[in-house]
Amino acid sequence: MTLNQPLSGKVAIVTGASRKIGIGYAICKELAAHGADVFFVHWSPYDSTMPWGGDPSEADELAAELTAMGVRCAHEAIDISEPESAEQVLDAAEDALGPVSILVNNATHSTNDGYEVLTPEILDAHYRVNIRGTFMLAVEFARRFAGQTGGRIVNMTTGISRGPMPDELAYSSTKAAVEAFSRSLAADVGSKGITVNSVNPGVTDTGWLPPEAVELYSHRFPQGRLGQPEDAARAVRILCLPESQWITGQRIDSDGGFLYGPD
């Protein structure tokens, strides 16, 4: 380990890294910049159903960027909504890069679904990725972790604990479950040398907001701008550092002091 690369020798898994302007993409680059080898998971069929679309070539572009940074990298298209995905992800990462010591659960299913449109199918789609996918990846990682210290699980959540999200009932509720799960799992796996935390990135400009919404939200940040993927990535990296071994069971609100509640 060097001073500038405190994560050298660590292998990190990052899920949901399929878009250049996404948080997962930024997390991969941030961890690699500090020495971690990275295995990332992507699933462009989900992105293709969203307004922002998806470009499968961006996964290869990210891999090339990470390799150019001097770290080892591998990636695979895996559908986190499938029950067997946790084993698939850990097996693929270990086969490619060796034992894993960092897991960042960034993959998310999110649609607008107020009470007038919410259906069992919408709720199930959110559950499969945000709850089951995240939970099973975390526990599979913990079961396999063989180190005495240095294990890190970071689960991406949202700002539901700080204010209501009435048009995102399934998304906000499943992310609230992630926060509760992270707190309890931290107590369960601390003896194995694993910390577990969640990160709320707040409103982040990843291409999902129309221009008028960008203007609407920007004035609610004290710094006058939306969050950027790199802001969230830095928070994740800090939690993965050796110096963060005493931070566990926490929700980190890396949201720029966003003012929640009605205008």
C-alpha positions as CSV (number, residue, x, y, z in Angstrom):
1,M,0.0,0.0,0.0
2,T,1.3,3.5,-0.9
3,L,0.2,6.8,0.5
4,N,-1.5,7.7,-2.8
5,Q,-3.0,4.3,-3.3
6,P,-4.4,3.2,0.1
7,L,-6.7,0.6,-1.6
8,S,-3.8,-1.1,-3.4
9,G,-4.2,-4.9,-3.2
10,K,-7.9,-4.7,-2.6
11,V,-10.5,-6.2,-4.9
12,A,-13.8,-4.3,-5.2
13,I,-17.1,-5.3,-6.7
14,V,-19.3,-2.5,-7.9
15,T,-22.8,-3.2,-9.2
16,G,-24.9,-1.0,-11.5
17,A,-21.9,0.5,-13.4
18,S,-23.3,0.7,-16.9
19,R,-23.6,4.4,-17.8
20,K,-20.8,7.0,-18.2
21,I,-22.8,9.6,-16.3
22,G,-23.9,7.2,-13.6
23,I,-22.8,6.9,-10.0
24,G,-21.6,3.3,-10.4
25,Y,-19.2,4.5,-13.2
26,A,-17.8,7.2,-11.0
27,I,-17.4,4.8,-8.0
28,C,-15.3,2.4,-10.2
29,K,-13.0,5.2,-11.2
30,E,-12.7,6.6,-7.7
31,L,-11.7,3.2,-6.2
32,A,-9.3,2.5,-9.1
33,A,-7.7,5.9,-8.6
34,H,-6.8,4.9,-5.1
35,G,-5.4,1.5,-6.1
36,A,-8.3,-1.0,-6.0
37,D,-8.8,-3.7,-8.6
38,V,-12.4,-3.5,-9.8
39,F,-14.9,-6.0,-10.9
40,F,-18.1,-4.2,-12.1
41,V,-21.5,-5.5,-13.0
42,H,-23.8,-3.9,-15.6
43,W,-27.2,-4.7,-17.1
44,S,-28.0,-2.5,-20.1
45,P,-31.5,-4.1,-20.7
46,Y,-32.7,-2.2,-17.7
47,D,-31.2,1.1,-18.9
48,S,-32.8,0.6,-22.3
49,T,-36.2,0.7,-20.7
50,M,-35.5,4.0,-19.0
51,P,-35.8,7.5,-20.6
52,W,-32.0,7.9,-20.6
53,G,-31.5,4.7,-22.6
54,G,-28.5,2.4,-22.5
55,D,-25.3,1.9,-24.5
56,P,-23.7,-1.6,-24.0
57,S,-20.4,-0.3,-25.3
58,E,-20.0,1.9,-22.2
59,A,-19.0,-1.1,-20.1
60,D,-16.0,-1.8,-22.4
61,E,-15.1,1.9,-22.3
62,L,-15.1,1.9,-18.5
63,A,-13.0,-1.2,-18.4
64,A,-10.4,0.4,-20.8
65,E,-10.4,3.5,-18.6
66,L,-9.7,1.5,-15.4
67,T,-7.0,-0.6,-17.0
68,A,-5.3,2.6,-18.2
69,M,-5.2,3.7,-14.6
70,G,-3.0,0.8,-13.8
71,V,-5.3,-1.6,-12.0
72,R,-6.8,-4.9,-12.9
73,C,-10.3,-4.9,-14.1
74,A,-13.0,-7.3,-15.2
75,H,-16.7,-7.0,-15.8
76,E,-19.8,-9.0,-16.6
77,A,-23.5,-8.4,-17.6
78,I,-25.5,-9.9,-14.7
79,D,-29.2,-9.4,-13.9
80,I,-29.2,-8.6,-10.2
81,S,-33.0,-9.3,-10.1
82,E,-32.4,-13.0,-10.6
83,P,-32.3,-15.1,-7.4
84,E,-28.9,-16.7,-8.2
85,S,-27.2,-13.5,-9.1
86,A,-25.3,-13.1,-5.8
87,E,-23.4,-16.3,-6.3
88,Q,-22.8,-15.5,-10.0
89,V,-21.3,-12.1,-9.1
90,L,-19.0,-13.4,-6.4
91,D,-17.9,-16.4,-8.5
92,A,-17.1,-14.2,-11.5
93,A,-15.2,-11.6,-9.4
94,E,-13.1,-14.2,-7.6
95,D,-12.4,-16.1,-10.8
96,A,-11.2,-13.0,-12.5
97,L,-9.4,-11.0,-9.7
98,G,-9.2,-13.1,-6.6
99,P,-10.7,-12.7,-3.1
100,V,-13.0,-9.7,-2.7
101,S,-12.7,-7.3,0.2
102,I,-15.0,-4.4,-0.9
103,L,-18.6,-4.6,-2.1
104,V,-20.6,-1.6,-3.3
105,N,-24.2,-2.3,-3.9
106,N,-25.1,0.4,-6.4
107,A,-27.5,-1.4,-8.8
108,T,-31.0,0.1,-8.4
109,H,-34.5,-0.3,-9.9
110,S,-36.4,3.0,-9.9
111,T,-39.6,4.2,-11.5
112,N,-42.2,6.8,-10.6
113,D,-45.1,5.1,-8.9
114,G,-47.5,7.3,-6.8
115,Y,-50.5,5.6,-5.1
116,E,-52.7,5.9,-8.2
117,V,-50.3,3.8,-10.4
118,L,-48.6,1.5,-7.9
119,T,-49.1,-2.2,-8.8
120,P,-47.9,-5.5,-7.4
121,E,-45.7,-5.9,-10.5
122,I,-44.0,-2.5,-9.9
123,L,-43.4,-3.3,-6.2
124,D,-42.0,-6.8,-7.1
125,A,-39.6,-5.3,-9.6
126,H,-38.2,-2.9,-7.0
127,Y,-38.0,-5.7,-4.4
128,R,-36.1,-8.1,-6.6
129,V,-33.2,-5.6,-7.2
130,N,-33.2,-3.1,-4.3
131,I,-34.0,-5.6,-1.5
132,R,-33.3,-9.2,-2.5
133,G,-30.4,-8.4,-4.9
134,T,-28.7,-6.1,-2.4
135,F,-29.3,-8.3,0.7
136,M,-28.1,-11.5,-0.9
137,L,-25.0,-9.9,-2.4
138,A,-24.1,-8.5,1.0
139,V,-24.6,-11.8,2.9
140,E,-22.8,-13.8,0.2
141,F,-19.9,-11.5,0.4
142,A,-19.8,-11.7,4.2
143,R,-20.0,-15.5,4.1
144,R,-17.0,-15.7,1.8
145,F,-14.9,-13.0,3.4
146,A,-11.8,-14.7,4.9
147,G,-9.8,-11.7,6.0
148,Q,-9.3,-10.6,9.7
149,T,-10.1,-7.0,8.9
150,G,-10.6,-4.6,6.0
151,G,-14.0,-6.0,4.7
152,R,-16.2,-3.2,3.4
153,I,-19.9,-3.2,2.4
154,V,-21.4,0.0,1.1
155,N,-25.1,0.0,0.1
156,M,-26.5,3.0,-1.8
157,T,-29.7,4.3,-0.4
158,T,-31.8,7.5,-0.7
159,G,-33.0,10.4,1.3
160,I,-36.3,8.9,2.5
161,S,-35.1,9.2,6.2
162,R,-34.9,13.0,5.7
163,G,-38.1,13.7,3.8
164,P,-41.0,12.1,1.9
165,M,-40.8,10.9,-1.7
166,P,-44.6,10.6,-2.5
167,D,-44.2,9.8,-6.2
168,E,-41.6,7.0,-5.6
169,L,-43.4,4.8,-3.2
170,A,-41.8,1.5,-4.1
171,Y,-38.3,3.0,-4.6
172,S,-38.2,4.9,-1.4
173,S,-39.7,2.1,0.7
174,T,-37.2,-0.5,-0.6
175,K,-34.3,1.9,-0.1
176,A,-35.5,2.5,3.5
177,A,-35.3,-1.3,3.9
178,V,-31.7,-1.2,2.7
179,E,-30.8,1.3,5.4
180,A,-32.3,-0.8,8.1
181,F,-30.6,-4.0,6.7
182,S,-27.2,-2.2,6.7
183,R,-27.5,-1.2,10.3
184,S,-28.4,-4.7,11.5
185,L,-25.9,-6.5,9.2
186,A,-23.1,-4.3,10.6
187,A,-23.7,-5.7,14.1
188,D,-23.9,-9.2,12.7
189,V,-20.6,-9.2,10.7
190,G,-18.4,-6.8,12.7
191,S,-16.6,-9.7,14.4
192,K,-15.5,-10.8,10.9
193,G,-13.7,-7.5,10.3
194,I,-16.4,-6.2,8.0
195,T,-18.0,-2.7,8.2
196,V,-21.4,-2.1,6.7
197,N,-22.7,1.4,5.8
198,S,-25.2,3.0,3.5
199,V,-24.7,6.2,1.5
200,N,-27.5,8.6,0.5
201,P,-26.1,10.6,-2.5
202,G,-29.1,13.0,-2.6
203,V,-30.3,14.4,-5.8
204,T,-27.6,13.6,-8.3
205,D,-27.3,14.7,-11.9
206,T,-27.0,11.4,-13.8
207,G,-29.2,12.4,-16.7
208,W,-32.6,11.5,-15.3
209,L,-33.8,15.0,-14.6
210,P,-35.2,17.3,-17.3
211,P,-33.7,20.8,-17.6
212,E,-36.6,22.4,-15.8
213,A,-36.2,20.0,-12.8
214,V,-32.4,20.7,-12.7
215,E,-33.2,24.4,-12.2
216,L,-35.9,23.6,-9.7
217,Y,-33.7,21.5,-7.5
218,S,-30.5,23.5,-7.8
219,H,-31.7,26.3,-5.5
220,R,-32.3,23.8,-2.7
221,F,-28.6,23.1,-2.4
222,P,-26.6,25.6,-0.4
223,Q,-23.8,25.5,-3.0
224,G,-26.3,26.2,-5.8
225,R,-25.7,23.0,-7.8
226,L,-26.9,19.4,-8.0
227,G,-24.8,16.6,-6.8
228,Q,-22.5,15.0,-9.3
229,P,-21.6,11.3,-9.5
230,E,-18.1,12.1,-8.3
231,D,-19.5,13.5,-5.1
232,A,-21.2,10.2,-4.2
233,A,-18.1,8.2,-5.3
234,R,-15.8,10.1,-2.9
235,A,-18.1,9.3,0.0
236,V,-18.0,5.6,-0.9
237,R,-14.2,5.7,-1.2
238,I,-13.8,7.2,2.2
239,L,-15.9,4.4,3.7
240,C,-13.6,1.8,2.0
241,L,-10.3,3.2,3.4
242,P,-8.4,1.5,6.2
243,E,-8.9,4.6,8.3
244,S,-12.7,4.1,8.3
245,Q,-12.6,0.8,10.2
246,W,-14.5,2.4,13.1
247,I,-17.3,3.7,11.0
248,T,-20.1,1.0,10.7
249,G,-23.8,0.8,10.8
250,Q,-24.2,4.3,9.6
251,R,-26.1,6.2,6.9
252,I,-23.9,8.9,5.3
253,D,-25.9,11.7,3.8
254,S,-23.6,12.9,1.0
255,D,-26.3,15.2,-0.3
256,G,-24.7,18.7,-0.2
257,G,-27.0,19.9,2.5
258,F,-30.0,19.5,0.3
259,L,-33.1,21.1,1.8
260,Y,-35.8,18.5,2.0
261,G,-39.5,19.2,2.4
262,P,-41.9,21.6,0.6
263,D,-40.6,24.6,-1.2
